[in-house]
Amino acid sequence: MGIQDPGWLAEIAVVSVDPHEGYRSAVCADDSPLAHAQIVVDPFHIVRLAGQAVTKARQRVQNETLGHRGWKG
């Protein structure tokens, strides 16, 4: 990012990123020229992350309730 004009970077208000922590932290770092910008994530990634969270919760509850992952025993 160091090759862009600081004045141009200062005008950026919103940054759309993949929700991966590496991308977010690169924009949000204290020394980032885009640290002032608001971060947004596209709906596809939000729905995917929500689905993963529901799946993990369902698997955890099933494992705690039944003590296993499938139909065995």
N, C-alpha and C positions, 0 to 999 in steps of 0.2 A: 503494500500500500504506500510505501514511501515515495513512489514515483509520481503520484497524483498531487495536484496543487492543493494545498491545505484549505484554501478558500472554497474550492469546488467540493471537497469532502465535508466541509462545515455546513454546506447547504443540503446535504442528504439527511432526511428526517426519518425515513423508514428503511429497514433492511430486511429482506426476506431470506431466511436461511433454512437449511436442512436442520432438524432438531438435534443432530448429533452434537454432543458436548464440545467437541473440538472446534466446530464452526461457530457455535455460540460464544465460546470463550475467546475466540480470536476477535470477534466484534466487540465484546463487552470488556475486554481487558482495559485496565486503567490507562495504559499508554496507547491504546488504539485510537486512531483518528476518527473512528465511527462510534466511540463509546457513548456519545450523546444521542445516537439514533435509537428509535424504538425498533425492537425485533418482532417480526411476525413469522408465522409458520403456515404453509399452505394447508388447506383442508385435508388433502390426501394423507399427509403425515400425521395430522391430529387424529384422524379416524383410525389409522394404523396403530398409533400409540395407545389409543383408548381400547382397541380390540385386544392388544397384547396385555394390557392391565387387567381386563376382564378375564382373559384366559388364565393368567397367572393366579388370580384370586379364585377362580373356579377350580383349578387344579389343586391349589392349596387346601381349600375346603373339602374337596373330595378325598384327598389324601388323609386329612385329619379325621374325617368321618369314617371312611372305609378302611384306612390303613394300607391302601395299595392304589395302584394306578388303573387297573383294569378289572376284568371279570373273574380273574383267578381266585379260587377258593371262596 
